[in-house]
Amino acid sequence: MGHPDFRAAGKIFASLGPDEAWGMVKLAPELQDEVVEGAPGIFEPFNGAWGAGGATRVVLEKANKKLVALAMEMAWVGVTTAGKKGKS
């Protein structure tokens, strides 16, 4: 798509926008709500179905490394554990 993305288990969990002014982390919708409420102006859901599904914009100019790293870790955990809950 012309910009870097980060994958785990064959799925994208984060990416950089083409202009690198913003990033995206893929969060479970309930985590997205917590992140957006906890750091408004830094995190915001994308518009439409993509955002409703957990795609969260990261305004890199306003973010710090610690917040971005935490959001990326949550996104990574989300894709690496998807479908494994309840399995032994």
C-alpha positions, -999 to +999 in steps of 0.1 A: +000+000+000+030+023-002+037+026+035+052+005+062+030-019+082+037-042+112+025-078+111+022-107+135+006-140+128+002-128+092-021-099+102-014-062+103-015-048+138+000-013+131+010+009+102+024+043+094+005+067+071+021+075+038+032+109+051+043+095+085+023+122+103+000+095+117+000+059+125-027+032+130-030+006+156-056-022+154-073-025+188-103-044+201-132-019+202-133-019+240-095-012+242-099+015+215-125+032+237-101+032+267-072+045+247-092+073+231-107+084+264-073+082+281-054+102+256-078+123+235-061+142+207-034+115+204-057+086+197-089+087+177-110+061+159-109+062+121-142+070+104-166+044+093-166+006+097-128+005+098-128+026+129-157+008+144-137-024+140-109-010+161-086+009+136-073+037+157-054+067+144-023+078+163-014+115+159+024+111+160+032+148+165+013+147+198+022+112+210+052+101+230+072+069+226+058+053+257+021+057+246+029+045+210+048+015+224+019+006+247-007+009+220+014-012+196+019-039+223-019-040+228-025-043+191+002-070+188-014-090+216-048-086+199-037-102+167-015-129+182-042-141+206-072-137+183-091-169+182-071-185+211-093-174+240-110-203+257-087-229+240-065-251+262 
